[in-house]
Amino acid sequence: MGRHFPQINLIDSDSNQIILDTSILKAKFILVDFWFSHCTPCLRQFPELKNIVSEYKPTEFEIIGVSTDDKEDEDNWKLVMRKQKLNWKNYLDVNGIEAANRLNIFRYPTNFLLNNKGEIVQKAIPPFELQKFLTQNLR
Protein backbone atom coordinates (compact mmCIF):
# COMPACT_ATOMS: atom_id res chain seq x y z
CA MET A 1 0.00 0.00 0.00
CA GLY A 2 1.18 3.50 -0.78
CA ARG A 3 3.69 2.26 -3.37
CA HIS A 4 3.46 3.31 -7.00
CA PHE A 5 1.91 0.83 -9.37
CA PRO A 6 4.64 -0.15 -11.84
CA GLN A 7 4.60 0.44 -15.58
CA ILE A 8 3.73 -2.82 -17.33
CA ASN A 9 3.98 -3.94 -20.95
CA LEU A 10 0.70 -5.04 -22.52
CA ILE A 11 -1.06 -5.27 -25.86
CA ASP A 12 -4.36 -3.72 -26.84
CA SER A 13 -7.17 -5.45 -28.71
CA ASP A 14 -5.55 -4.47 -32.03
CA SER A 15 -2.30 -6.24 -31.00
CA ASN A 16 -0.43 -2.97 -30.50
CA GLN A 17 2.22 -2.90 -27.78
CA ILE A 18 1.47 -0.40 -25.03
CA ILE A 19 3.02 0.55 -21.73
CA LEU A 20 0.45 0.98 -19.00
CA ASP A 21 1.58 3.96 -16.97
CA THR A 22 -1.07 4.65 -14.35
CA SER A 23 0.66 7.79 -13.09
CA ILE A 24 -0.62 9.72 -16.13
CA LEU A 25 -4.28 8.79 -15.68
CA LYS A 26 -6.70 11.57 -14.77
CA ALA A 27 -9.35 9.88 -12.61
CA LYS A 28 -9.27 10.33 -8.83
CA PHE A 29 -9.35 6.54 -8.45
CA ILE A 30 -8.45 3.79 -10.91
CA LEU A 31 -9.16 0.09 -10.51
CA VAL A 32 -6.67 -2.09 -12.38
CA ASP A 33 -8.49 -5.42 -12.64
CA PHE A 34 -6.55 -8.59 -13.55
CA TRP A 35 -8.69 -11.38 -14.98
CA PHE A 36 -8.79 -14.03 -17.70
CA SER A 37 -11.53 -15.23 -20.02
CA HIS A 38 -12.09 -18.68 -18.44
CA CYS A 39 -12.17 -17.40 -14.84
CA THR A 40 -15.74 -17.77 -13.56
CA PRO A 41 -15.28 -15.49 -10.51
CA CYS A 42 -13.73 -12.87 -12.82
CA LEU A 43 -16.69 -12.95 -15.18
CA ARG A 44 -19.19 -12.99 -12.32
CA GLN A 45 -17.97 -9.61 -11.02
CA PHE A 46 -18.35 -7.77 -14.36
CA PRO A 47 -22.04 -6.80 -13.92
CA GLU A 48 -21.29 -5.21 -10.54
CA LEU A 49 -18.23 -3.40 -11.89
CA LYS A 50 -20.27 -2.11 -14.85
CA ASN A 51 -22.85 -0.70 -12.44
CA ILE A 52 -20.16 0.95 -10.33
CA VAL A 53 -18.30 2.53 -13.26
CA SER A 54 -21.57 3.89 -14.67
CA GLU A 55 -22.22 5.84 -11.44
CA TYR A 56 -19.12 8.02 -11.68
CA LYS A 57 -17.66 10.51 -14.12
CA PRO A 58 -14.47 9.41 -15.91
CA THR A 59 -12.59 12.07 -13.92
CA GLU A 60 -13.70 10.41 -10.67
CA PHE A 61 -13.32 6.69 -11.32
CA GLU A 62 -12.24 4.41 -14.10
CA ILE A 63 -11.41 0.75 -14.59
CA ILE A 64 -8.58 -0.72 -16.61
CA GLY A 65 -8.92 -4.42 -17.32
CA VAL A 66 -5.83 -6.57 -17.80
CA SER A 67 -6.44 -10.08 -19.07
CA THR A 68 -3.77 -12.69 -18.46
CA ASP A 69 -5.05 -15.07 -21.11
CA ASP A 70 -2.65 -17.30 -22.97
CA LYS A 71 -1.85 -16.39 -26.57
CA GLU A 72 -4.11 -19.17 -27.88
CA ASP A 73 -7.04 -17.70 -25.88
CA GLU A 74 -6.71 -14.21 -27.34
CA ASP A 75 -9.82 -14.63 -29.51
CA ASN A 76 -11.81 -15.78 -26.49
CA TRP A 77 -10.60 -12.71 -24.55
CA LYS A 78 -11.98 -10.48 -27.30
CA LEU A 79 -15.23 -12.46 -27.41
CA VAL A 80 -15.74 -12.14 -23.65
CA MET A 81 -15.17 -8.37 -23.81
CA ARG A 82 -17.84 -8.09 -26.54
CA LYS A 83 -20.34 -10.41 -24.83
CA GLN A 84 -19.90 -8.74 -21.46
CA LYS A 85 -20.05 -5.29 -23.10
CA LEU A 86 -17.12 -4.07 -21.05
CA ASN A 87 -17.07 -0.30 -21.39
CA TRP A 88 -13.58 0.32 -20.04
CA LYS A 89 -10.09 -0.08 -21.44
CA ASN A 90 -8.90 -3.67 -21.60
CA TYR A 91 -5.45 -4.94 -22.38
CA LEU A 92 -3.77 -8.30 -22.66
CA ASP A 93 -0.81 -9.47 -20.62
CA VAL A 94 -0.02 -12.48 -22.81
CA ASN A 95 0.39 -15.60 -20.66
CA GLY A 96 0.26 -13.42 -17.52
CA ILE A 97 3.99 -12.71 -17.69
CA GLU A 98 3.81 -9.17 -16.25
CA ALA A 99 1.21 -10.18 -13.64
CA ALA A 100 3.30 -13.08 -12.35
CA ASN A 101 6.81 -11.66 -12.67
CA ARG A 102 6.28 -7.99 -11.81
CA LEU A 103 3.23 -8.11 -9.52
CA ASN A 104 3.26 -11.63 -8.03
CA ILE A 105 -0.34 -12.28 -9.09
CA PHE A 106 -1.30 -15.94 -9.06
CA ARG A 107 -4.94 -15.67 -7.95
CA TYR A 108 -7.84 -14.27 -9.95
CA PRO A 109 -9.56 -11.95 -10.00
CA THR A 110 -6.99 -9.63 -8.44
CA ASN A 111 -7.15 -5.88 -8.55
CA PHE A 112 -5.37 -2.78 -7.39
CA LEU A 113 -7.19 0.42 -6.49
CA LEU A 114 -4.99 3.40 -7.24
CA ASN A 115 -5.24 7.10 -6.53
CA ASN A 116 -4.61 9.76 -9.18
CA LYS A 117 -0.88 9.68 -8.43
CA GLY A 118 -0.69 5.98 -9.36
CA GLU A 119 -0.24 4.93 -5.72
CA ILE A 120 -1.82 1.70 -4.49
CA VAL A 121 -4.67 2.48 -2.10
CA GLN A 122 -6.09 -1.05 -1.76
CA LYS A 123 -5.53 -4.49 -3.22
CA ALA A 124 -8.06 -7.25 -3.95
CA ILE A 125 -11.06 -5.08 -3.14
CA PRO A 126 -14.37 -6.86 -3.88
CA PRO A 127 -17.04 -4.88 -5.76
CA PHE A 128 -19.24 -4.26 -2.69
CA GLU A 129 -16.28 -2.79 -0.77
CA LEU A 130 -15.22 -0.78 -3.83
CA GLN A 131 -18.72 0.72 -3.99
CA LYS A 132 -18.53 1.62 -0.30
CA PHE A 133 -15.04 3.12 -0.69
CA LEU A 134 -16.06 5.25 -3.68
CA THR A 135 -19.23 6.45 -1.96
CA GLN A 136 -17.20 7.57 1.06
CA ASN A 137 -14.40 9.17 -0.94
CA LEU A 138 -16.15 10.71 -3.95
CA ARG A 139 -19.47 11.94 -2.58
C-alpha positions in Angstrom: 0.0 0.0 0.0 1.2 3.5 -0.8 3.7 2.3 -3.4 3.5 3.3 -7.0 1.9 0.8 -9.4 4.6 -0.1 -11.8 4.6 0.4 -15.6 3.7 -2.8 -17.3 4.0 -3.9 -21.0 0.7 -5.0 -22.5 -1.1 -5.3 -25.9 -4.4 -3.7 -26.8 -7.2 -5.5 -28.7 -5.6 -4.5 -32.0 -2.3 -6.2 -31.0 -0.4 -3.0 -30.5 2.2 -2.9 -27.8 1.5 -0.4 -25.0 3.0 0.5 -21.7 0.5 1.0 -19.0 1.6 4.0 -17.0 -1.1 4.7 -14.3 0.7 7.8 -13.1 -0.6 9.7 -16.1 -4.3 8.8 -15.7 -6.7 11.6 -14.8 -9.4 9.9 -12.6 -9.3 10.3 -8.8 -9.3 6.5 -8.4 -8.4 3.8 -10.9 -9.2 0.1 -10.5 -6.7 -2.1 -12.4 -8.5 -5.4 -12.6 -6.6 -8.6 -13.5 -8.7 -11.4 -15.0 -8.8 -14.0 -17.7 -11.5 -15.2 -20.0 -12.1 -18.7 -18.4 -12.2 -17.4 -14.8 -15.7 -17.8 -13.6 -15.3 -15.5 -10.5 -13.7 -12.9 -12.8 -16.7 -13.0 -15.2 -19.2 -13.0 -12.3 -18.0 -9.6 -11.0 -18.4 -7.8 -14.4 -22.0 -6.8 -13.9 -21.3 -5.2 -10.5 -18.2 -3.4 -11.9 -20.3 -2.1 -14.9 -22.9 -0.7 -12.4 -20.2 1.0 -10.3 -18.3 2.5 -13.3 -21.6 3.9 -14.7 -22.2 5.8 -11.4 -19.1 8.0 -11.7 -17.7 10.5 -14.1 -14.5 9.4 -15.9 -12.6 12.1 -13.9 -13.7 10.4 -10.7 -13.3 6.7 -11.3 -12.2 4.4 -14.1 -11.4 0.8 -14.6 -8.6 -0.7 -16.6 -8.9 -4.4 -17.3 -5.8 -6.6 -17.8 -6.4 -10.1 -19.1 -3.8 -12.7 -18.5 -5.1 -15.1 -21.1 -2.6 -17.3 -23.0 -1.8 -16.4 -26.6 -4.1 -19.2 -27.9 -7.0 -17.7 -25.9 -6.7 -14.2 -27.3 -9.8 -14.6 -29.5 -11.8 -15.8 -26.5 -10.6 -12.7 -24.6 -12.0 -10.5 -27.3 -15.2 -12.5 -27.4 -15.7 -12.1 -23.6 -15.2 -8.4 -23.8 -17.8 -8.1 -26.5 -20.3 -10.4 -24.8 -19.9 -8.7 -21.5 -20.0 -5.3 -23.1 -17.1 -4.1 -21.1 -17.1 -0.3 -21.4 -13.6 0.3 -20.0 -10.1 -0.1 -21.4 -8.9 -3.7 -21.6 -5.5 -4.9 -22.4 -3.8 -8.3 -22.7 -0.8 -9.5 -20.6 0.0 -12.5 -22.8 0.4 -15.6 -20.7 0.3 -13.4 -17.5 4.0 -12.7 -17.7 3.8 -9.2 -16.2 1.2 -10.2 -13.6 3.3 -13.1 -12.4 6.8 -11.7 -12.7 6.3 -8.0 -11.8 3.2 -8.1 -9.5 3.3 -11.6 -8.0 -0.3 -12.3 -9.1 -1.3 -15.9 -9.1 -4.9 -15.7 -8.0 -7.8 -14.3 -10.0 -9.6 -11.9 -10.0 -7.0 -9.6 -8.4 -7.2 -5.9 -8.5 -5.4 -2.8 -7.4 -7.2 0.4 -6.5 -5.0 3.4 -7.2 -5.2 7.1 -6.5 -4.6 9.8 -9.2 -0.9 9.7 -8.4 -0.7 6.0 -9.4 -0.2 4.9 -5.7 -1.8 1.7 -4.5 -4.7 2.5 -2.1 -6.1 -1.1 -1.8 -5.5 -4.5 -3.2 -8.1 -7.3 -3.9 -11.1 -5.1 -3.1 -14.4 -6.9 -3.9 -17.0 -4.9 -5.8 -19.2 -4.3 -2.7 -16.3 -2.8 -0.8 -15.2 -0.8 -3.8 -18.7 0.7 -4.0 -18.5 1.6 -0.3 -15.0 3.1 -0.7 -16.1 5.2 -3.7 -19.2 6.4 -2.0 -17.2 7.6 1.1 -14.4 9.2 -0.9 -16.2 10.7 -3.9 -19.5 11.9 -2.6 
